[in-house]
Every structure is written in structure tokens, then in C-alpha cells.
């Protein structure tokens, strides 16, 4: 089985911080890890294949573009969970969706280009699934800084 | 604050939202694909980084694969009049990755402060949650932890 080595860990830890905008960004970063540009690229490809990284690229803040994000929750009976998951996940506005241990057992993030898109997506989910959606948009952000050390 | 994006920005966002090419000259490859000069592409991306449309360009790790297998969304019922101070204190804890105020939805949901806590196991999440409870003291009327048990979808933004 493939295992991460110390170089992979350094890449994961350092590259959460940011890739520069220049002609050869991977070459610039590769120097910091003491490896070649080719090796950094193939390690990143491998980390994505192994699903250690879910994505590599720009992280957008849709609110800054006039769009909106919201967190929404639903209480779905166990027997109906799979059907509702499939319906909710079909919507392109659903950016991620987590199952959680609670009466509110489905939690998803909606991202839409326009603020009214949130309400439209919620209305669609409610009518398709037959269950209410609890909309919990953030009222204030105190901190966002997910950093996971490998 | 909302930033006005034009059609060039939108084309760049659409070309990169699934990920940056893993090629020696990724910005050049994007530019070629969307038929926009590379200096324009790079300048637009730089501006979007500066104004926050792009938070950063980098790796998004799967925290489960890194051994951070316990993911607890801790939720707290605290007095609205003190939430600014309390939210900042909780958000400043080094183990809290996200901290937000969200609306109560009565009578089903009386929690107004959300703090995401990650740990290598649930015991670690519970220890950290106890630290938050201690910090909030009498200001906390109720709290609970909602552990994630499955990622049902994770694609990120699509415009």
C-alpha cells in the first residue's frame, strides 16, 4: 500500500498556504522542497489520485463576487436517507454535503451566484424531497483557517 | 463588500474551479485554453487574490486521509448580546478551524454559535470541546457535538 513520505507531508502542509502566480509556480515551490518541478507535479498528481488531496487550485469566496453561501440542515428518516441524498446532491448549488450523527442528519453548503439563488435551491429541495430545509446562513464569521498538518 | 466581476474574470473562474492544471506552466495553459493573453490571466488572478475573490491557490486536503478522522461540529447556545466577544474568543483557539454565528431556528434549533473542531479521534474532539465549554462558562446554556460520519458530496464551488 502506498504511504506518504516526509516530502509528501511537507508538500501538503506548505501548499495549503498558496501557490504563486508566475510562469513556473511549481518550479518555484519545488525548490523549497529540494525536489525538481517534474517530481512535485507527479507527487501532486499522486496525492490527488490517492484522495489525500480533494482538490488543487484556487479557492473562491463567492460572497465577494456578489454570490452567497449558506449552511442548511435536514432531518431525514433513515429509510429515506439514500433517496434524499441522491436528490440533494444532484443540485449543482450543493457544494458539499455531510452526514452527521444527530436528528439533523444531513448538512450541506449551498453556493449560488446570486443571493436569491439560495432560497430558490432550498425551495426546489423541499418540493422534490418533501422535507423541510433549515437554512442557517452565517450572520458573522469569527474565524476561518482550516489547516491540517499531515 | 461585493467585487464586480466581468466576463473575463468569469471565464477564468470557470476554467480553474475544478483545479489548476498540473503542468509546468499552468497559467499559460489556462490562457491558451480560453484564448486570453497570459499576462491578462495572471494579472486578473493576482487582483482576485488581492481583493479576496480567491482566498488562496493551493492544496485542499482530505482531512480523513491525513488521520484527522474525527470531525465535530460543535454548536453552542450563548446570549446574543455577548456573541461577538465569545465568538472571537472561541475562534482564536488554535484547534477551531471555522467559527460562525448562525440563526437559531426555534423551537428545533437553539444553537447560535458554531465551531468546527477536528481531532485524530472522538476523545480528542471531546477534550477540545470541554476547553470551549470552560471558556464560555456560564454564558453557555446548552451545547452538543455533531460528528460527521460520511462525506456525501464534496465538489466545491461551480458557477
Interface residues (C-beta under 8 A of the other chain):
Chain A: X11 X12 X15 X16 X17 X18 X19 X21 X22 X23 X24 X25 X26 X27 X37 X41 X44 X45 X47 X48 X50 X51 X52 X53 X54 X55 X56 X57 X58 X59 X60 X61 X62 X63 X64 X65 X66 X67 X71 X73 X85 X88 X89 X92 X94 X95 X96 X97 X98 X99 X100 X101 X102 X104 X106 X107 X108 X111 X113 X134 X136 X137 X138 X139 X140 X141 X142 X143 X144 X145 X146 X147 X148 X149 X150
Chain B: X1 X2 X3 X4 X5 X13 X16 X17 X18 X19 X20 X22 X23 X24 X25 X26 X27 X28 X42 X45 X46 X48 X49 X51 X52 X53 X54 X55 X56 X57 X58 X59 X60 X61 X62 X63 X65 X66 X68 X71 X73 X83 X84 X87 X88 X90 X91 X92 X96 X97 X98 X99 X100 X101 X102 X103 X105 X108 X109 X114 X116 X118 X144 X146 X147 X148 X149 X150 X151 X152 X153 X154 X155 X156 X157 X158 X159
